[in-house]
């Protein structure tokens, strides 16, 4: 099986399947197709499938013309019909892995995908989970589902592995194509073949590890590392406020050291799919072993309370202008979780807005990348454009995303008060109406 698959990879005779056509899946499907592998995208959302089949792009990291050409040439198509799994020899699972209301891993999308695949899985197929999850998922959850549903045996009839997604929306340097990839599979042959499949598509290094659990834990480490360090900076930011010290200036000074220090920055909280969520996966799994991840949980507590802390700071700023939060008109600038993207998954700005409204403020938002967002089952639409008159009509401007295509000079000249949680106004000379987190 190994040699046959390696030859088919070399000759580009593998048909690829990608389950989940979101921020991870669609860019991966495009790269597979661009590399010469006929690719089928699977998704339960008919709207996404229809957009792909029309060549209409909806993901920032995908080039519009690439998608159009691949669909037109027949190299890429999408479907909601999982029976087409029988036609593929490589399938990547790229579905969401959120937290449930109890802050525990919700692996229902992964489980449902595995169950669908198992009904149509054929011999000599490679199955790879890319969705971020807790260590052990591939071997403890996916393997039994695939074996039971298909009647095939892992390692003998099909190969199974884990290769964590590494997607950074809006990154101008690293995309799916050139980002190094980690692969861990069940058995050496599986690892070799799955790694070869990625090497045939990607320019970045493909790094092989000894098991899926190593690859799963590696992904958790990447994002827990960031969570903990951002938690440290956020806690020191609160301390520096009490001490009358600018944490931003402290960081600028510290990062002059050429070794042993990496700069992280404070903000209104953590956003995106990975960094705010992954540590919860590890803490949940650790409890199975009677282990308490105290450092990780402490950083999560700090980061989770940042939206509330920012609203408290904003309230004190309003008080200095003899204005109560109750009834104040507040404009939140930016609901994307990071600058210059249209992704608001887990964005702390949404929590900030929720808390402001709970405090009886009259809240609007403006985001040049996002006109409308859905949160807690409700749709919220932003104001269309910023003008001096609109800015001047608010009691407080609260900056929660550092978008580069916003006229901050105009905002400073016309705003009554500004609370800048991202330090985007650091180079503005007139600072009388600006307070920095």
Helices and strands as residue ranges (DSSP letters): H 2-10, E 16-19, H 25-34, E 39-42, H 46-53, H 64-73, E 76-79, G 82-87, E 90-93, H 108-120, E 125-129, H 137-137, I 138-142, H 143-150, E 158-162, E 181-185, H 188-199, E 206-209, H 212-243, H 247-254, H 275-287, H 294-304, H 306-320, E 329-333, H 348-358, E 362-366, E 372-375, E 378-381, H 388-392, E 396-399, H 408-414, E 418-420, E 434-436
